[in-house]
């Protein structure tokens, strides 16, 4: 049995002589500090090639403290997700062993480091005991295991939000620590510092080159794919986010193509298309289920002939289960393992060309080219369903390229991303209507051919979907008519 916690913490490096500021000055009125001394023994596990570290993932067994057991930490957009199994033994429990299958590329796991922590933890609590924030003062000794063991020691602080805390409180405490002489930690984890090497790829978008922008954006999408892998194996597939990360990654390969080795980019794109297809079948059923449940609930009773809602939901549930089974089967195969190896390599060391060394401002020309392609597709689309779907894909690529440039504070790029999002949403609604109508026709035809069923309601819903699609095409012509001739 595992549980999951979103860990939102800031880390600071401090010298051994560092003195904490007066904690009472950091506490809002009506709260109190509690202090506890802990001794923690952590054994970190990875493959001989460091595959988990390559994904920015850590796996450890902890002895001591209130959270003894096995912990898997996976990067998240605003922190890290910690998956916990309280098993006391030294053997990795099956619950977590199954979860990391996609990350270890067939290699076995073994201890790579042992880290001992003497922790003074200060907990900020409300009157009813709700945890607002935890300040951990850690004295750390790390041993990197291998042919030659390396020993290092240091002191660091961790400021972690509790369930009742907010980011403003965390920021204020961090500012007080900085004012007292602490510095933001140069490493993401104790394991990374113990091993003495960076983990999980470079994400700094601020060195002024196109390469830095692209690396940062690529890393974010690769990490989301890692999260999708882990959550799917935990039985909670985040299909939408999984797919969006793949789309953003593919968009970057397309729009910024000259920045990448063409053969490596084509190899990754081919495999991402394959995975996106598997995920898309599951996601389509999720979208249809929510969409049609809402539409059926709105219909007058006199136009609903028979158990239509139950039939729609049963059909979609069965189809979703079938496609999810195909996805999980594929994730257990060699092709998927090879794809995750590609994702890891693109996260840690993307195959960039000399073109990527140009100043960051030069990335704008790639954005302009994507915008012109969108204009051409809108002009060519008219009312053609397939052409509008192609325009939707171009809108996504334009938006994602703008998001990439906006990382460096580009206000114009941010405005483009926002405005294109509106167009993308409208084109997406059109595509959803088209897909929904096709599904309803299929069920309606089967109902009409079978005994004891009536296809009327399905036909009624098809007409509604077709009408909605017509309305969207009219709105597209009205709002983006200068692109549609």
N, C-alpha and C positions, 0 to 999 in steps of 0.2 A: 504494500500500500504506500503510495507516494502522495505528497502534497506539494503545492507550488506557492512560492512567495515572490512578489516583485520587489527586488532589492534596489533601493534608490539611495546611493551613498556618494559622498565626496571624500576623497582621500588626500591626506597632506603628509609631506615629509617634514620631520623635525629633528634637530640634534638631540643627543642624549641629555643635554643640559636644559632643554626646553621646559618652561614653566607654564602650565595652563593658566589662562586668565581666570578671574573670579567667576565661577559658574553661576553664582546667584545673579550676577549682572546680565547673564544671558537668558534668564528664566522670566517669562511673562508672569504677571500677577496671578495668584491662585494655583500655581503649579509647584512641584517639588522635585528635587534631585534625589535619586537613590544610587548608591555606589556598590559595586561588587567586584571582587577579585576572582579571576578565572585563569586556569592553566589549560591550554589547548594543544593537543598533539594532532597534526594534520599530515596525512600521507597522500600525496598527489599521484594520480595515475594517468598514463598516456601511452601511445604506441611508440615503438622505437624511432619512428620517423617524425614524431611530434604532431600527428594529424589533428588531435583535439586542439592543441595550442594554435595550430594554423587556422582554425576556425574561430579562435578567441574563446574557446570553451574550456572550462576546468572541471575536473572530476576528482573529488577528494573523499577520504575517510577521516572523520574527526572523532577524537576521544576527548571527553571533557566538555563542560558547558551545558547549556540547556538544549542545544541542538545537535547532540552527538549522533553520529550515523554517517550515511553517505549523502553527499551533496553534488549535484550537477549544476553548474552555472552557465547559462546561455545568454549572450548579449541581447539586450532589448533596446528599443528606441530611446526610452527614457530611464534606462538602468540595466539591470540584469535579472533574468528569471532564475530563481533557485529552485530546483526540483529536489526534494528531500525524501530519503528513505531512512527510517530510524533503525534499520538493522544494525545489530551490534557487532557482527562478525567481520573478519578481515576479508571475506570473500565478497566480491561485487554481487549484489542481489540481482536476480533475473529481471526485476522491474526496470533497473537502470541499464543492465547489460543489453537488453533489447532496444533501449532508447538510443544508445550510441552506435548501433550497428552501422548506420549510414555515414558516420563520421570517421570511422577508423580504417576504412578501405581494406578490410580483411586482415589487418594486423592485430596481434594480440595486445592486450593492455597489461602494463606492469608498472610498479612504482618508479617514479622519476625524480621525486623530491620529498623530503620530510621537513616540515616547518613547525617549529615550536613557538608558541605565542604565550607570553605572560601579559594578560589583558586586565586593565582597570577600566571597567565599563561604568559610565555615568548615564543613568536613564532619567529622562525628563518625563514626569507623569502628571496627569491631572488628578483632581481630588478623588475621582472614582477609579483611579488606577489605569486609565487609558494611556498607552505609550505614545508620546509625541515625537520623541527624538532620542537617539542613542549616540553617545560620544564614546568611542572606544580608543583608549590610549594603549597602544600595542608595542611591546618590546619583543622583537622578532629575531629568531635564529633559524636560518635556512640552510639545508644541506642538499646540493644538487648531486644526484646519484649517477654513477657511470663508471667508466674505467678509472677516472680520477675524480674523487669527490671534492666538491668546492663548497666551502663554508662561508656564509656571509651573515652579518647581523646589522640591525638597524632599528630605529624607532619611527613609528608612524601613527597618525590619527585617522580614524574613520568617523564621519558624521552621517548617520543613516536615519532616514525618516521612518517614523513608526506609523501605525494605522491612523492615528489621530492628528498627525503633524501636517504641515504644509510647506511648500517650497520656500516661502518667504522666511519662515523660521529657520530652515536649513541654511538659507543664504546669509542670514544675520549671524548665525553661529560661525559659519565659515569666514565671514569678514572679520570677526573678533579674533579668530585663530590666525588669520593672515596678518592682522595688525600686531599680534604678539610675536610674530617671527616665523610662523609656519609657511611652507611653500606648497603649491599644488603638486601632488605626486607625479613623478616622471614615468611611473609604470602603472599598468592597469590592475595588477594583482600581485599578491605575495609570491605566487608561483613564478610569474614573469620576472620579478626581481631576483628570485633565487636562481633561476636558470640563466639570468644575465642576457636574455635575448628578447626582442620584441615578439609579440604574438598577435595574431588576428589581423594583420595588414595595417597599412598606413592610412589614416583617415584625416590628416591635416589638410584642409583645403586652402590654407593661407600662405603658401610660399610663392604665389604670383605666377605660376605656370598653369598651362592647360592640364598638364599631367596631374597636378595636385587636385584640381577640381574633379577630374575624371576618376582618380583613385578613390577619393572620398565618396563619390556617388556610387561607384562600383562596389565598394566595401559595404555600404549601407544595404544595397540590394542582396549581396551575397550573404550577409548576416541574416537578412529576413528569410532567405531560402533555408538557412540552417535552422532558424526558429520554426519554419514550416515543417521541416523534416522531423525535428524533435517532437513538436506538438502532435503531428500526425501519428507518430509511433506511440504517443501517450494516449491515443484514442480521441484526441480533440483537434481534428484537422482544421487549421485556419485557412480554408481553401482560397478565400478571396485574397487575403494578404499574400499568400504563397504565389498566386497567379500574378498579382500586381508587381511583385518583386521581379518575377521572370519577365514580365512585359517591359518594365523599366530597364532591366539589364539588356534585353534584346533591342530596345529603342536606342540605348547608348551605343551599342555595336553598330547600328544602322546609321544614326545621325552623325556620329563621330568616327565613322569607319576609317578614315585616313590615319587615325591615331593608333590603330592596332595592327598587329601582324595579321594579314588577311587569312592565312590558313588557320591560325589559332582561333580567330574570331568566327570563321565559318564552322569550325568543329563545335565550338560552344553553342552557336546559334542552332545548329541542327539538333543537338541534344535538348536544348531548352524548348524547342518547338515540340519535340516528342513529349516531354514532361508536361508542358502547358496543355497539350491535347488531353492527356489523362485527367488533369485537374479540371479542365473545362467541362468535361462530361459530368463531373460531380457538381460543380458550381452551377451549371445550367439548371439542374434539378432543384437546387436550393432557391435560385431566383424564381423559377416557375412556381414552386410551392408557395412562396410568400406572395407572389403577384396574384395568382389565381385564387388563393384563399381570400384575399382582400376583395377581389372582384365578385366572387360568389356571395360573399357576405352582404354586398351592396344590392344584389339583384332582388327585385320583387318576387315574392313567393310564387306567383302565378307563372313565372317564366322558368322556374327551376323544376324540371320534370324528372323525377327519380333521384337516386342518391348520388348526384353528380359530384358534390364536394368530396364524399368518401371515396368515390372511384378515382378522382383526380389525385387525391393525396395517396391512396394505396399504390396507384401506378407509379407516381413519382418516387415514393419511398422505396419500392422494389427496384426501380431503375437506379436510384442513387446508391443503394446497397450493392448492386451489381458492379457499378462503375467504381465505387470505393474499394471493393474487393480487388478489382483489376489494378487500381493504383497501388494498394498495399502489396500486392503480388509483385508488381514491377519494382517497388522500392526494395524488395528482397533480392533482386537480381543483379547480375554483373554489369548490365548497361547502366543501371542507376548508380551503382558504386563508382563506376568510371566517371559519370557525370559529376558526382559530388567531389571527386578528385579534381576535376576541371574547375569547379567552383572554388575549391580551396586555393588552387594555384592563381586564379584570377583575383582572389581576395588578397593574397599575400604578395604576389608579384605579377601584375597584369602585363601581358606582352605588348608594351608600348613601342611606338616608332619614334624616330627623331622629331617628327611633327609635333609630338606631345610636349616637347621642351619649349615651345613658343610661349610668349606671354599670355596670361589668362584671357586678356581682352580679345585675342585672336579666335577664341571659341565662339564669338558672336557670329562669325560668318557661317558656321555650321548651323546655328539657330536660324539665321536668315534663310538658308537653303531649305531647312525643314518647313519654314513658314510658306515659302513659295510653292513647295510641293503640296502643302495643304490647300493653298489657293487653287492650284491646278485641278486637284481632285474635286473640290467643291464645284468648280466651273463645269467639270465634265459630268458631274453626278446627275444633275437634273432631278428627276423623281425615281431614278433607277435604284432598286433596293440594294443590289450588290455593289454598285458604285458608291452609294452612301455608306455602306459598311467599310469600303476601302478608305473613304474620307474620314470615317471615325478612327481608323487605325492611324492615319496621318495626323489627326488632331492629337491623339495620345502621344505620338512621338514628338510633336512640336511642344506640347505641354511639358513632357518629361525633360526635354532638352532645356526648356526655360527654367525648370526647377533646378537642374544641375548648375546653370549659370547663376541662379539666385543665391546659391550657397555663399558666394563671395560678396554678397550684399548688393547685387545688381537690382536696382529698383525697377528698371524697365522690364527685366526678365521676370521679376515677381509679378508685375502687372500682366504680362503676357500669359504666364502660367494661370493666373486667376481668370482672365477673360476666356482663355482657351478651354478651361475646365467647364465653363457654361456650355460652350459648343459641344464638347465631348459628352456632357451629360445628356444633351438633347439628342445627339446622334445615338447614344447608348439606349435611350428610351425608345427610339425608333427601332433599333435592332431587337430590343426585348419584345416589342409588339410583334415583329415579324416572326421571331422564334416561338412566341406564345401561340400565335395564330396557327403555325404549322403543327404544333403539338396538339392543339384543340381539334384541328381537322383530322388528325390521326385517330384521336379518341372518338370523335363524332362519327367517322366512317365505320369504325369497329362497332360502335353502339347501334348504328343503323342496320348493320349486317347481322347483328346478334339478336337472339330472341329475348324478349322481356326488357329491352333497353330502348331509350328514345334519344335520338341525336339532336333534338331541337335546341336544348340549352347550349350544347357545344357550338352549334351554328350561330346562335345569338351572341355568344362570347367572341366567336371569330369575327363577326360583323363589328363588334365594339373595338376589337383590336385593329382591324383594318381602318376603321374610322379614326382611331387615335393616331395611327401611322400617317394618314392623310393630313391630319391637323399638324403633326410635327413637320411634315414636308412643306406645308404652307408657312409655318413659322420660320423654318430655315430660309425659305425664299424671301420672307419679309425682312428678317434680321441680317441675313448674310447674302442678300440678293446681288450685291455688287460682285460677289465671288461666283454666283450661280447665273449663268446666262442661258 
